[in-house]
Amino acid sequence: MDEFVEGHAQDDEEDFDLETEDFTTSLDLGETQVSVDLLAFHRTNKGALAALRRTSTTPCLLARKELMKGEEIHNHSRFFPCHLGDLMLVLLQERCKDENHPWTLVREFHKDDSTMERPPSYSRVDLGSRGVYEVAVDAELHLQMGTHGAVLYMTHDNDGDRRFHFGVPKSQRLEADRFFEELEEDVFSTLLKGLVMTSTYRVLDRSTYHDERLTLSKDIEDAIDREVIQYVPLMKELEDIGVPSSRGVLLVGEPGTGKTMIVKHIVRSLTELSIIVVTPDELGRGSIRRIFQHARRMSPCMVVLEDLDNVGAISRDIAQHPILGELLVAMDGTDGNSGVIAVATTNNLNLLDGAIRARPGRFDRVIAVEAPSSDVRRSMLTRQMNTFGGQPENLDMRWLVRETEGLTGAYLNEVVKSAFIRSRQRGSTSIEVLDLEAAVSDVVGSRKMATEGRRTSTSHSAPPSQLFA
């Protein structure tokens, strides 16, 4: 029992750099100044507290001894990222409430209160459509797990990551070692199954993944429907006949063509599918392997990789990036990805290595998301005009559609928004032709400058490998 308590006390000094920090301070006692080594004081005080705990019979110690039935305690400790740790606590809490489950919560209290009277702090966990939960953190939980008791002691570091210490009678030490693995596995296979989450374990509200501005050409709409949305129901049948059901779809198009809105459309359409949404800033060394491992646990599951070309330049021609090899192995490695669909977006296909962009088994289909056709532009512009209170029926939309040829959806939205601003600035309550003419001129000019700047940058910039040669 003493080892379990003292093990927690060892955590305190890990927050300090004992080699570089100065822990000496001076106390002004009138005519005398006293120098105090706070680190030495801290260690002495901690030793006294440990001795007190060994000799005292606090309510907490008595309760632990009762749970252990007099046996020596076996402690197993693990770190978990903040959101994942909270999800594990949600699952633990729900199991303890389930009358058919052998686990029962005996008591919970603040980890620093040996009297067991102070309540713990609570963390709010939002699981979207499944509700909001509150779980105890910075707490000590006493559990009855079938035939034996258990103690779960929780702390967190400065980043909010959770540290769990799980203690059981020494005769049950194998169960302590399995506790975290089984709980983590069940978080993905049950608690998160069918939900949308980020790679940092934050659950997203699927209902927000909808954009009424989305207007697609029939070719793109048919391709998305065929290669992704209608493919999901076939995954089980493929697995039943022994064929891997993994699939990769790559959406390619310049910025503003609507790739992100297409992803939102897919997420909203696949209401029962588990989905992990990954942005470039969430990817680092080791993260891709972890993400696909979680996806296999949640299968059938879709992994969304946004702006793949921004992830450290995934190309042998531009940089030898460690994420390239990790992505290749994750998508087509020895572990297999049956039950996992990868949907990625990129602004520039040429920045991706050929092993990614032209290899069935990784990305099986490449779908070009191009600037909208005249019919799609008319639909987009009409909808935007109605949004901003314009009157498209009173305007020559044929002229506007013709003048905006080559503009992406984002630029079309900007044309109407800019025309709206101009109309209000000149004191009018409606968008007129002169507002649209000026807006088209401004937006087309801005696009030309941006495009030429991008081409100049591309043609005159040497690869990083040459810059440092």
Secondary structure, 3 states (H helix, E strand, C coil): CHHHHHHHHCCHHHHCCCCCCCCEEEEEECCEEEEEEHHHHHHHHHHHHHHHHHHCCCHHHHHHHHHHCCCCEEEEEEEECHHHHHHHHHHHHHHHHCCCCCEEEEEEEECCCCCCCCCCEEEEEECHHHCEEEEEECEEEEEEECCEEEEEEEEECCCCCEEEEEEEEHHHHHHHHHHHHHHHHHHHHHHCCCCEEECCCCEECHHHCCCCCCCCCHHHHHHHHHHHHCCHHHHHHHHHCCCCCCEEEEEECCCCCCHHHHHHHHHHHCCCCEEEEECHHHCCCCHHHHHHHHHHHCCCEEEEECCHHHCCCCECCCECCHHHHHHHHHHHCCCCCCCEEEEEEECCHHHCCHHHHCCCCCCCEEEECCCCCHHHHHHHHHHHHHHCCCCHHHCCHHHHHHHCCCCCHHHHHHHHHHHHHHHHHCCCCCCCHHHHHHHHHHHHHHHHHHHHHHHHHHHHCCCHHHHCC
